[in-house]
Amino acid sequence: MNDDTRPLYLVSACLVGLCTRYDGATKENPKCLAELRHAVWIPVCPEQLGGLPTPREAADIAGGDGADVLIGGAKILTKSGVDLSAAFIHGAEQVLQIARSQQVDGVFLKARSPSCAVTGTIGVTAALLRAAGIPLTEF
């Protein structure tokens, strides 16, 4: 729990410079870092929290969006066809548990991610957090 007066956010780890992307790279985002300058923040990577290694094969949502993955109506498949849906769902659940336990003010997520996208095809983690009523911002 955040004991000071600054807002508390979870943030996609790749946005703050950690090498957590599927390819082992980072997507450090200056706008996100500027938003976090006066906040307390906790970096998270849903895919790593779901048990996936870094680097890992690229994956995407097939047959729907993140909300559909959560109810079994779509899947997360790697380029070679491996189903990673269970790992993505588990990672999303872990992020939700952290968000609730820390009573975050919101979550900053990476755009165009099968886990984190908020706009376009919503990612698995974003869909779960949105359903829980947690404010989301995409970078």
C-alpha positions in Angstrom: 0.0 0.0 0.0 1.2 3.5 -0.9 1.7 5.4 2.4 2.7 8.8 0.9 0.5 11.2 -1.0 1.9 10.5 -4.5 -0.2 8.4 -6.9 0.7 4.7 -7.2 0.8 3.0 -10.6 1.6 -0.3 -12.1 3.5 0.1 -15.4 4.5 -2.2 -18.2 8.1 -2.9 -17.4 9.2 -2.4 -21.0 8.0 1.2 -20.9 10.4 2.1 -18.1 13.5 0.6 -19.7 13.5 -3.1 -18.6 14.3 -5.6 -21.3 11.1 -7.7 -20.9 9.7 -7.6 -24.5 9.3 -10.9 -26.3 12.6 -10.1 -28.2 14.5 -9.2 -25.0 14.4 -5.5 -26.0 12.9 -2.5 -24.3 10.3 0.0 -25.5 11.3 2.8 -23.1 8.7 5.6 -23.5 9.7 9.2 -22.5 6.1 10.3 -22.2 5.3 7.5 -19.8 8.4 8.2 -17.8 7.4 11.9 -17.6 3.9 10.9 -16.3 5.6 8.8 -13.7 8.1 11.4 -12.5 6.0 12.5 -9.5 4.5 9.1 -8.7 5.3 5.8 -7.1 5.4 3.0 -9.6 5.8 -0.7 -9.8 7.0 -2.3 -13.1 5.3 -5.5 -14.2 5.5 -7.8 -17.2 2.3 -9.9 -17.5 4.1 -12.4 -19.8 7.0 -12.9 -17.4 4.6 -13.1 -14.5 2.7 -15.8 -16.4 5.9 -17.9 -16.5 7.2 -17.1 -20.0 10.9 -16.6 -20.6 12.6 -13.6 -22.2 13.3 -13.7 -25.0 10.4 -15.7 -26.3 8.7 -16.4 -29.6 6.4 -13.6 -30.7 2.7 -14.3 -30.1 -0.6 -12.7 -31.0 -4.3 -13.0 -30.3 -6.2 -15.3 -32.7 -10.0 -15.4 -33.0 -11.0 -12.3 -31.0 -9.5 -10.0 -28.4 -8.2 -10.3 -24.8 -11.6 -10.5 -23.3 -12.4 -13.4 -25.6 -9.1 -15.1 -24.5 -10.3 -14.8 -20.9 -13.5 -16.7 -21.6 -11.9 -19.3 -23.9 -13.3 -17.8 -27.1 -9.9 -16.9 -28.6 -6.3 -17.9 -28.1 -2.8 -16.5 -27.8 -0.7 -18.3 -30.4 3.0 -18.0 -31.2 4.1 -17.5 -34.9 4.7 -21.3 -34.9 1.3 -22.1 -33.5 2.0 -22.8 -29.8 -0.9 -21.9 -27.6 0.2 -19.6 -24.8 -3.3 -18.6 -23.6 -2.9 -20.1 -20.1 0.4 -18.3 -19.5 -1.1 -15.0 -20.7 -4.2 -15.4 -18.5 -2.1 -16.4 -15.5 0.1 -13.3 -16.0 -3.0 -11.1 -16.2 -4.3 -12.5 -13.0 -1.0 -11.9 -11.3 -1.1 -8.2 -12.4 -4.6 -7.9 -11.2 -3.6 -9.3 -7.8 -0.8 -6.8 -7.5 -3.0 -3.9 -8.5 -5.6 -4.9 -5.9 -3.2 -5.6 -3.1 -1.4 -2.3 -3.6 -4.6 -0.3 -4.2 -3.1 1.4 -7.3 -4.5 4.5 -8.8 -4.1 3.1 -12.3 -2.0 1.1 -14.7 0.1 2.3 -17.6 0.3 -0.3 -20.4 2.2 -0.8 -23.6 0.2 -0.2 -26.9 0.0 -2.9 -29.5 0.7 -5.8 -27.1 -1.3 -9.0 -26.9 -1.1 -8.6 -23.1 -1.3 -4.9 -22.6 -3.0 -3.1 -25.5 -5.9 -0.9 -24.4 -6.9 0.4 -27.9 -7.4 -1.6 -31.1 -7.4 -5.2 -30.2 -7.4 -5.1 -26.4 -4.9 -7.4 -24.7 -5.6 -10.0 -22.1 -4.2 -8.1 -19.1 -5.9 -4.9 -20.2 -9.2 -6.7 -20.6 -9.0 -8.2 -17.1 -8.0 -4.9 -15.5 -10.7 -3.0 -17.3 -13.3 -5.5 -16.2 -12.1 -5.0 -12.6 -12.7 -1.2 -13.0 -9.0 -0.2 -12.8 -8.1 2.9 -14.8 -5.8 2.2 -17.7 -3.5 4.5 -19.7 -1.8 3.3 -22.9 1.6 4.4 -24.1 
